[in-house]
Amino acid sequence: MKTHLVPAAAGLALLAGVGVATADQVIITPEQQTVVREYVERHPLASISLLGVELNVGSTLPDTVELHPIEVPDVEYRYVVVDDRTVLVDPGTRRIVQVID
């Protein structure tokens, strides 16, 4: 009986990990992407330079970077322009959730 419980427990742990990874992903609808893109075009910011920070989804920005609010319904992210690229940032974790080219 014990030999059946170990694989089952491992399978549940794997499924739980997949659930966490899925919940951690950021979903921005195409409509929101369009509205956000239009907003940042109408509200341009000066570009800053950050040495040693890669502009990839999941990268964390330092606390010294000022994040600017986006006044778009149902979008809680902030934005900043780094190296002439606009990035959306989760203000709670300071992680990049999208790079807008």
C-alpha positions as CSV (number, residue, x, y, z in Angstrom):
1,M,0.0,0.0,0.0
2,K,2.8,2.4,0.8
3,T,4.4,1.9,-2.6
4,H,1.3,3.4,-4.2
5,L,1.1,6.4,-1.9
6,V,4.6,7.7,-2.7
7,P,4.0,8.1,-6.5
8,A,0.5,9.5,-5.8
9,A,2.0,12.1,-3.4
10,A,4.7,13.0,-5.9
11,G,2.1,13.4,-8.6
12,L,0.0,15.7,-6.4
13,A,3.1,17.8,-5.5
14,L,3.9,18.1,-9.2
15,L,0.3,19.2,-10.0
16,A,0.4,21.7,-7.2
17,G,3.6,23.1,-8.6
18,V,2.1,23.4,-12.0
19,G,-0.9,25.2,-10.4
20,V,1.4,27.7,-8.7
21,A,3.3,28.4,-11.9
22,T,0.1,29.0,-13.8
23,A,-1.3,31.3,-11.1
24,D,2.0,33.2,-11.2
25,Q,1.7,34.0,-14.9
26,V,0.4,37.4,-15.9
27,I,-2.4,37.7,-18.4
28,I,-3.1,40.9,-20.1
29,T,-5.8,40.8,-22.7
30,P,-5.2,42.0,-26.2
31,E,-7.7,44.8,-25.6
32,Q,-5.8,45.9,-22.4
33,Q,-2.5,45.7,-24.4
34,T,-3.9,48.1,-27.0
35,V,-5.2,50.6,-24.3
36,V,-2.0,50.4,-22.3
37,R,0.1,51.0,-25.5
38,E,-2.0,54.0,-26.4
39,Y,-1.8,55.4,-22.8
40,V,2.0,55.2,-22.6
41,E,2.3,56.8,-26.0
42,R,0.2,59.7,-24.8
43,H,2.1,59.9,-21.5
44,P,5.8,59.5,-22.5
45,L,8.5,59.3,-19.8
46,A,12.2,60.0,-20.0
47,S,14.2,56.9,-20.4
48,I,16.4,55.7,-17.6
49,S,19.4,53.5,-17.8
50,L,19.9,50.5,-15.5
51,L,23.2,48.7,-15.5
52,G,23.1,45.0,-14.8
53,V,19.3,44.7,-15.2
54,E,18.0,42.6,-18.1
55,L,14.6,43.7,-19.4
56,N,12.9,40.4,-19.4
57,V,9.6,39.3,-18.1
58,G,10.3,38.2,-14.5
59,S,13.3,40.5,-13.9
60,T,13.0,42.7,-10.8
61,L,13.6,46.4,-10.9
62,P,15.5,48.1,-8.0
63,D,13.6,50.1,-5.4
64,T,15.3,53.2,-6.7
65,V,13.3,53.1,-9.9
66,E,10.2,55.3,-9.8
67,L,7.1,53.4,-11.2
68,H,4.4,55.5,-12.8
69,P,0.7,54.6,-12.6
70,I,-1.3,53.6,-15.7
71,E,-4.8,55.1,-15.7
72,V,-6.4,52.2,-17.5
73,P,-9.4,50.3,-16.1
74,D,-8.6,46.8,-14.6
75,V,-4.8,47.3,-15.0
76,E,-3.0,47.5,-11.7
77,Y,0.5,47.6,-13.2
78,R,2.9,50.6,-13.3
79,Y,5.2,51.5,-16.1
80,V,8.7,52.9,-16.6
81,V,10.9,53.5,-19.6
82,V,14.3,51.7,-19.4
83,D,16.8,52.0,-22.2
84,D,14.1,53.4,-24.5
85,R,11.8,50.4,-23.9
86,T,8.6,50.7,-22.0
87,V,8.0,48.0,-19.3
88,L,5.0,47.1,-17.3
89,V,5.8,46.3,-13.7
90,D,3.9,44.7,-10.8
91,P,4.2,47.3,-8.1
92,G,4.0,44.7,-5.3
93,T,6.9,42.6,-6.5
94,R,8.6,45.1,-8.8
95,R,8.8,42.3,-11.4
96,I,8.5,43.1,-15.1
97,V,5.3,41.6,-16.4
98,Q,5.6,42.8,-20.0
99,V,8.0,44.6,-22.3
100,I,6.3,46.9,-24.8
101,D,8.2,47.5,-28.0
